[in-house]
């Protein structure tokens, strides 16, 4: 989702083998947060942009909770958009930097920004563009992996590379897991709050969500960790444009 990414990085994200879907538990928790913030569509349907929609799985999962609102998927990957259009009524191509998103200023009531910020070369410019398309008071629903997840704290103490972090676009080195997904940046709860606030948003709440890739025997513990967002696998942040 960034125009300044080198060609190798663009090619990486256009590879159909690169995972673009996210866990349904995260999608549902995020959708509930947004549905509560927007209220029922019967009073006033809202325009929601899912920026970096990938294959549309997350938006399609959230759609029943956002019924009546106008949900538009946006991505720059043509491969991802091709898959998203099988799940969403509207999916358009757009970039966060360079030419910017194909929407006028203040045209969106809410933005879903799920598992995208960790992939960006220039997250500052990206949040500036999100702020531009949101109306004053509009909602930003951002999710990203937590660098300080409960298991990452233990891994670092053992000298193991944290889960979610990557040192190569070609292979996994020094950490659990097998899939390379192109993470360039990772945030703790505190860093995410400060970063979003510095970008012209008022942070409303920060919650946690489980990670679908946690081994099955550890999933109950991962769900328990969500009670303390600073320990959760995934950070769910709700902010409003000031």
N, C-alpha and C positions, 0 to 999 in steps of 0.2 A: 504493500500500500504506500510506497514512497517512490517519487520520481528520481531521487538521487542515488538509489541503490545501484551498485555496479551490475554490469551485464550478467555476471556469474550468479548473482543473487536473484535477479529477475528470472533467469532460466531455472533456478532452483524452485521457485514458487510456481512456475508454469508446469513443472513435472507432475503428471497425474499421480505418481506414486507417493508424493509428499502428502502426509495426512492434513486435511483441512477441517475435519469435523471435530466437535468438542463434546464433552460429556453432557448427557441429558440432565443430570442433577444440577449442574451449574446453570444450564439454560433455563430450567424451571424456576430455580431460586431467583435468578435475575429477572425473569418475566414477572414473577409475583411482585417483586420490588417495584418494577415499572408500572404494572397494572394498578397498584395501590397509589402510586404517585400521580398517575394520569386521571384516575377515576373512570367510571363507565363511559363507553362511547356513545350511549344514548343521549347524553347531555351535549357533548361536543366531540365529534371524532377528531383525533389528533394524527399528525403526520410523524411517523417514526422511521428513521433511517438506520438500517443495520449496516454500519460501515465496516468493510472487511468481512462480508457475509460468508465468504468461502463457498462451500457447496450448498448452503441454504439450510442445512440440517438444524442448526441452532434456532434460526428464525422460525422454521416450520414447527419446531417443538414448542416455541413460545407463543405462536399464533393463536391457539385456542384461548389463552388467557388475555389476549389483546384483541379479541373479536370486535369488529366494528371500527377499529382504528386503521389507518392507512400505513401498511408496512412495506417499505421499499428496501430491497437488498442492493448493496453497492460493493463492487470489488474491481480491481484492475486486472485480475487474472482471467483471461478469456476461458481457460479450461474450467476454473471454478464457477464462472458465470453460466457456462453451459449446463453444469450440473444444478446450479441454484435455480435456474428457470424451470426445472422439472418439479420444484417444490414450492416456489413462490410465484404469486401473480405478477410481481414487478421486480426485475433485477436489472440494474444498469451499470455501465462501466464508469468508474471515476477514480481519481487519484487525490491523495491528501495534500501533496506538494506539487510543485511545478505549476500546471494550469489550474489546480484546485478542483474541488468537487463541482459537478454540474447542477448546482442549486444556488438560488439567490440567497443573499444574506437574510437571516432571520426567518427562513422558510420552514424550519423543522421545529416541532414541539419536543422531540426527544431523539437522542442518538444512542443506539446500542453499539458499544465498542468492545467486542468480546474477543479476548485472546489475540489482540492485534498489536498493542503498544510494545510488547516484548520483541516484536519482529522489526521494528522501525529503526532506520538509520538516524532520522531526525524527529524524535517524538515531540519536541517543542513546537516545530512548525505544524505538526499534525494536530495538536490540541488547539493551536491558533485557528486552524481551518474549521475544526469542529465548533469552536466558539462562534465563528463567523456565521455558520449556517443555522445555528440555534437561535431561537428568539430569546429576548431577555427573560430570564426565569425558566428557560427550557432545561430539560433534564438530560444529564449525561450518565449513562449506565456503563461503567467500565469494568471489565474483569481481566485478570492477569494472574499467572502463577506467582506463588509467594516464595521468594528466595529463602525466607526464614521459616518455612513449613517445619512442623515438628520433627520429621525424619531428616530434613536437611541439617538441622542443628546437630543431630547425632552423627551424621555422615561427615560433617566438617571436623568434628572433634576426633573422628577416626582418620582424618586426612584424606577423605574421599570427596571427589567432585560432587557438588550438590545436584540433585535431580532438577530438571528443567534447564540447567546451564549446559552450554555447548561450546567446545573449543574448535570445532571444525564443521564444515558443511558436508563433509564426505563420510564421516564415521563418528561413532561415539567413543570417547576416550576418557577413562578414569572415573566413570560413574555408572550406576545401574541403568538399565534400559537399552533398547536397540534402535529406536526410531530417531532419525535426525529431522528436526522440524524447523530449524533456522532461528532459534532464539538469539537475539543480539543483546538484549537488556533484561535485567530482572530487578524486581522491586520488593522491598519489605513493606509492611503496612505503613510504617512511619514515612518512608521515602515516597510512597505513592500519594499519601495525603498531602505532603508538602509540595510535591511536583504539580498535582492537579490544582491546588490552591494558588500556586504561583502563576498558573496559566490563566487566571481570571475566572475561576469557579469557586463556589462555596460548597465545601464538602458537607453533605447532609448525613450520610451514614456510611459505615464500612462493615461489611459482613463477610463470612467465610463460606466456602463451598468445598465439597469433597472432590478428589481427583479420580477420574475413572480408571487411570492406569495403576492405582495402588493395588498390590497383590490382595486377592480375596480375603485371606486370613487377617489382614490388617485394616480392612475397610471399616469395621465397627469403630476402631480407634480413630480412623481418619474422620469419620462422621462426628465423633465426640469433640475432636479438635476444632470443629467449626464454631463451637460456642465461644472460642477465643480467636477472633480473626487473625491476630498476630501469629498464631500457630497453625492456621488452616492451610490446606493445600492451595486453594484458589482464593484470591481477594476479589470481593464484589464491592465496588464503590459507586455510590449514588451521589452526584453533585449537581448543582444548578448553576446556570450561567448568571454571573452577577451583572 
